[in-house]
Amino acid sequence: MAADFDESFDCVADIEKELRYINGIIKQKGREILNDYKITPPQFIALQWLFEEGDMTIGELSTKMFLAFSTTTDLIDRMERNELVERVKDMNDRRIVRIHLLNEGARIIEEVIKKRQLYVQRVLQNFSSDEILSLKSNLEKMHQEMKAK
C-alpha cells in the first residue's frame, strides 16, 4: 500500500510541476503578445475580468485580482486615460460607481485572447483529436474540482 501512495504522490508532484511550467510559459507568451499593445499585464487581467464578467466596482475588481483597492484605482485611472474603460454611476444607487469596458478595451482583449489561442493551437498541432478532447475534458474537470474546494 505504501508503494501505491508513493507512486501516486510522485505522479501528483509531476503534474503540479508540469502545470507550473506550462503556466510560466503561457504567462511569458502572453507578455510577448502584450508588447504589441498599450496595456500592461495587470491591465490585461483587469480588462479580461470586465470582458468576462461585465461591469463591476473597483472593490469587486480588487478582490478578483487580489490587489489593494488603491492599486486597482491607479490601474483604472490609467486605463480610463487610455479610453479602455470608463467609470459609470450605478442606475439604482448613484453612490456606486462601476467600471465599464469600452470598445477599445474589448477589441484589445479579443485580439490578445485570439493570439493566445493561436499559440496554444500551434503547441497542440502534434496532438491527435482524441488527445486534445481528453486534455480539454481533464482540464475542465480539474478546474471544477479546484473551484469546489
Sequence and secondary structure as in RCSB ss.txt:
>XXXX:A:sequence
MAADFDESFDCVADIEKELRYINGIIKQKGREILNDYKITPPQFIALQWLFEEGDMTIGELSTKMFLAFSTTTDL
IDRMERNELVERVKDMNDRRIVRIHLLNEGARIIEEVIKKRQLYVQRVLQNFSSDEILSLKSNLEKMHQEMKAK
>XXXX:A:secstr
 HHHHHHHHHHHHHHHHHHHHHHHHHHHHHHHHHTTSS  HHHHHHHHHHHHH  B HHHHHHHHT  HHHHHHH
HHHHHHTTSEEEEE SS TT EEEEE HHHHHHHHHHHHHHHHHHHHHGGGS HHHHHHHHHHHHHHHHHHHH 
